[in-house]
Amino acid sequence: MKNNLTYLAFPLVMLLLAGCTNETEPNPESKTEPQEQVTVETEPTEQAETNDRFTGYDLIEVEGGDLSGDRDINVVVDIGYGEREYWAFTNEHGQLVKVIADEIILQNDELEDVTSSGRYYSDEAKVPGVEHSSLDEGHVIADSLGGVSNAFNITPQDSTLNRHGDQAYMESVIRSAGGATDFEAIITYPDTETQIPSHYEYTYTVKGNVITDSFDNVNPDEVNEELGLTEHAPVSASPSKTGDITSVDTNGNGQVTIKEAKDAGFTMPITSDHWLYPHMRDNDGDGMVGE
């Protein structure tokens, strides 16, 4: 009896084992689809952005106090004193045509080696034209704004314009604001031979306001006289001086409007250090009127 049960169980066990060893067909829906390739665009590095700026120009180094008036063609030079990065560009004629700076950092006479007159160097580069009696060795970016004195930051500029006119006023605005960002100077010439510019255009941002100063390389006093604007001669456009408001306040209401200031020969904006500022309305309270 015991042997008969053994014979019956053996075929049953073998049948069950055979069923377990059947291979299962793969499910076609379970196959993994190939993943789509995704290209991740990365932001350009700071070095790449700088190289893009310099495309078409050779980067060279020139000492900040180099007095030579010669300029290489199609080059870019750092004209910022110390660690500042102010970039100056020349064209195919060796003319200084553009200066840019992400940030203008004011001179610090407590930490930097400056002369008693507030200069980094005792003299400026002798660019052809500066020997003219009415022209200064004008900085595109002044010493007070951190600029050096080589030929890549110097142009022959009308003395009155440089010392008392729009150039001086532009520098005063940036100093009063404690610096500037996104600075750009575009310099143009009457021909391809001279190194004496005919026009300057400055664009920069102070306290969130974008300012553009555009002016010719001429004596502003002579221009004002030709335009008949010297009738208000007692009033000075210098921000450091005081004047008689009655000669500006034409309607006599004690408040100077932007139009009245412009008619009197003043260049906008009027900043908080200007003697006219207290007599004008600064609607946004940013320390500037007419920006």
C-alpha positions in Angstrom: 0.0 0.0 0.0 2.8 2.4 0.9 4.6 1.7 -2.4 1.4 2.4 -4.5 1.0 5.8 -3.0 4.6 6.6 -3.9 4.2 5.7 -7.5 1.1 7.9 -7.9 2.7 11.0 -6.2 5.8 11.0 -8.3 4.1 11.7 -11.7 2.0 14.4 -10.1 5.1 16.2 -8.7 6.9 16.1 -12.1 3.8 17.6 -13.8 3.8 20.5 -11.3 7.6 21.1 -11.8 7.2 21.2 -15.6 4.5 23.8 -15.3 6.6 26.0 -13.1 9.5 26.0 -15.6 7.5 27.5 -18.6 9.0 30.8 -19.6 6.7 33.8 -19.4 6.5 35.9 -22.6 7.6 39.5 -22.0 5.0 42.2 -22.0 5.6 44.4 -25.0 4.1 47.3 -23.2 6.6 47.0 -20.4 9.5 47.9 -22.6 11.3 51.1 -21.6 11.1 53.8 -24.3 14.4 55.6 -25.1 14.5 59.0 -23.2 14.5 62.2 -25.2 17.8 64.0 -24.9 17.5 67.5 -23.4 20.1 70.2 -24.0 20.7 72.5 -21.0 21.7 75.9 -22.0 24.2 77.4 -19.5 24.7 81.1 -18.9 27.9 82.5 -20.4 30.7 82.9 -17.9 32.0 86.4 -16.9 35.1 85.7 -18.9 33.1 84.8 -22.0 31.1 88.0 -21.7 34.4 90.0 -21.4 35.8 88.3 -24.4 32.7 89.2 -26.4 33.2 92.8 -25.5 36.7 92.7 -26.9 35.9 91.0 -30.2 37.9 92.7 -32.9 40.2 94.4 -30.4 43.6 93.4 -29.0 43.9 93.6 -25.3 47.1 95.4 -24.2 48.5 96.9 -21.0 49.6 100.5 -20.7 51.0 102.1 -17.6 48.5 104.5 -16.0 51.0 107.4 -15.9 52.4 106.8 -19.4 52.8 110.4 -20.9 53.1 109.2 -24.5 50.4 110.5 -26.7 50.6 107.5 -29.1 47.8 105.0 -29.3 47.7 101.6 -31.0 44.9 100.9 -33.4 42.0 98.6 -32.6 43.0 97.9 -29.0 41.3 97.8 -25.7 43.1 99.1 -22.5 42.1 99.0 -18.8 42.2 102.7 -17.7 40.9 102.1 -14.2 43.3 103.0 -11.4 44.1 100.0 -9.1 41.6 97.2 -9.2 39.0 99.1 -11.2 38.1 97.9 -14.6 37.4 100.7 -17.0 37.8 99.7 -20.7 38.9 102.1 -23.4 38.7 101.3 -27.1 40.5 102.7 -30.2 39.5 102.5 -33.8 41.5 101.7 -36.9 42.8 105.3 -36.9 44.1 105.2 -33.3 41.3 107.5 -32.1 39.8 106.9 -28.7 36.2 106.2 -29.5 34.6 104.4 -26.5 35.1 103.9 -22.8 32.9 101.6 -20.7 32.7 100.6 -17.1 30.3 98.4 -15.2 30.8 100.5 -12.1 32.5 103.8 -11.5 34.2 103.7 -8.1 35.2 107.1 -6.7 38.8 107.9 -5.7 39.6 107.2 -2.1 42.4 109.6 -1.1 42.6 107.9 2.3 43.5 104.5 0.9 45.0 105.5 -2.5 48.3 107.2 -3.2 47.2 110.6 -4.6 49.0 114.0 -4.9 48.1 117.0 -2.9 46.0 118.2 -5.9 44.0 115.0 -5.9 45.7 113.4 -8.8 47.0 109.9 -9.3 49.8 111.2 -11.5 51.6 114.6 -11.7 50.9 115.0 -15.4 48.7 113.7 -18.3 49.5 112.0 -21.6 50.5 114.4 -24.5 47.9 113.4 -27.0 48.3 115.5 -30.2 46.3 118.6 -29.8 46.7 119.3 -26.1 49.4 121.7 -26.9 46.7 124.1 -28.1 46.3 127.0 -25.6 42.5 126.6 -25.4 42.5 122.8 -24.9 43.1 120.8 -21.8 44.5 117.3 -21.3 40.9 116.1 -20.6 40.2 112.9 -18.8 37.3 110.9 -20.1 37.0 109.4 -16.6 38.4 111.9 -14.1 40.9 111.2 -11.4 38.1 111.7 -8.9 36.2 108.9 -10.6 39.1 106.5 -10.6 40.6 107.1 -14.1 44.3 107.0 -15.0 46.2 109.6 -17.1 47.5 107.7 -20.2 46.6 108.4 -23.8 43.7 105.9 -23.6 41.9 108.2 -21.1 42.9 111.6 -22.4 41.5 113.7 -25.2 42.2 117.3 -26.1 39.2 119.1 -24.6 38.1 122.7 -24.5 39.3 124.1 -21.3 36.1 125.8 -20.3 34.1 122.7 -21.1 36.5 120.5 -19.1 36.7 122.8 -16.0 33.3 124.5 -15.8 31.0 123.1 -18.5 29.1 119.9 -19.2 32.1 117.6 -18.7 32.8 119.1 -15.2 29.1 118.9 -14.3 28.8 115.3 -15.4 31.7 114.4 -13.1 30.1 116.4 -10.3 26.8 114.4 -10.6 28.6 111.1 -10.4 30.6 112.2 -7.4 27.5 113.5 -5.6 25.8 110.2 -6.2 28.7 108.3 -4.7 29.5 106.6 -8.0 27.7 105.2 -11.1 27.0 102.0 -13.0 26.6 101.1 -16.7 28.9 103.9 -17.7 29.6 104.4 -21.4 31.3 107.3 -23.3 31.1 107.5 -27.1 33.6 109.9 -28.6 33.4 111.1 -32.2 35.7 113.1 -34.5 35.3 115.4 -37.4 37.7 113.3 -39.6 40.0 110.3 -39.4 43.2 112.3 -39.0 42.8 114.4 -35.8 42.9 113.3 -32.2 40.7 116.3 -31.1 37.1 115.0 -30.6 34.2 117.0 -31.9 31.5 115.4 -29.7 31.0 113.4 -26.5 28.1 111.4 -25.4 28.0 109.9 -21.9 25.4 107.5 -20.6 25.4 106.3 -17.0 23.1 105.3 -14.2 23.0 107.0 -10.8 20.5 106.0 -8.0 18.5 104.0 -10.5 18.2 106.9 -13.0 19.7 106.6 -16.5 21.3 109.9 -17.6 22.6 110.9 -21.0 24.9 113.9 -21.4 25.6 114.8 -25.0 27.7 117.9 -25.9 30.2 119.2 -28.4 33.8 119.9 -27.7 33.4 123.6 -27.7 33.5 126.5 -25.3 30.1 126.6 -23.7 30.3 130.3 -22.8 30.8 131.2 -26.5 27.9 128.9 -27.5 25.6 130.5 -25.0 26.6 133.9 -26.2 25.8 133.0 -29.8 22.4 131.6 -28.6 21.6 134.7 -26.7 21.7 133.0 -23.4 24.2 135.3 -21.7 21.4 137.7 -20.6 21.4 135.7 -17.3 25.1 136.1 -16.8 24.9 136.7 -13.0 23.8 133.1 -12.6 26.5 130.5 -12.6 25.8 126.9 -13.7 28.5 125.6 -11.3 26.9 123.4 -8.6 29.3 124.8 -6.0 28.4 128.4 -6.3 25.4 130.4 -5.3 23.4 132.9 -7.3 20.5 135.3 -7.4 17.3 133.2 -7.8 15.4 136.2 -9.2 17.3 136.0 -12.5 16.2 132.4 -12.9 12.7 132.5 -11.4 11.2 134.5 -14.3 7.6 134.4 -12.9 8.7 135.5 -9.5 6.8 132.8 -7.5 9.9 131.7 -5.6 9.9 128.3 -7.2 12.3 127.4 -10.1 10.9 125.1 -12.7 13.0 122.8 -14.9 12.1 124.9 -17.9 13.2 128.1 -16.1 16.5 126.5 -15.1 17.2 125.2 -18.6 16.3 128.6 -20.1 18.9 130.1 -17.7 21.5 127.8 -19.2 21.6 125.1 -16.5 22.2 121.5 -17.4 19.9 118.8 -16.0 19.8 117.1 -13.6 20.1 119.6 -10.7 21.5 117.6 -7.7 21.1 118.2 -4.0 24.5 119.9 -3.8 23.5 122.5 -6.3 22.4 125.9 -5.0 19.3 125.9 -7.1 18.1 122.5 -5.7 16.3 124.0 -2.6 14.3 126.3 -4.9 13.1 123.4 -7.1 10.7 120.5 -6.6 12.1 117.0 -6.3 8.9 115.0 -6.6 10.5 111.6 -6.1 12.9 112.7 -3.4 16.0 111.1 -5.0 18.2 114.2 -4.7 17.9 115.1 -8.4 15.6 117.3 -10.4 15.2 117.0 -14.1 16.8 113.6 -14.5 
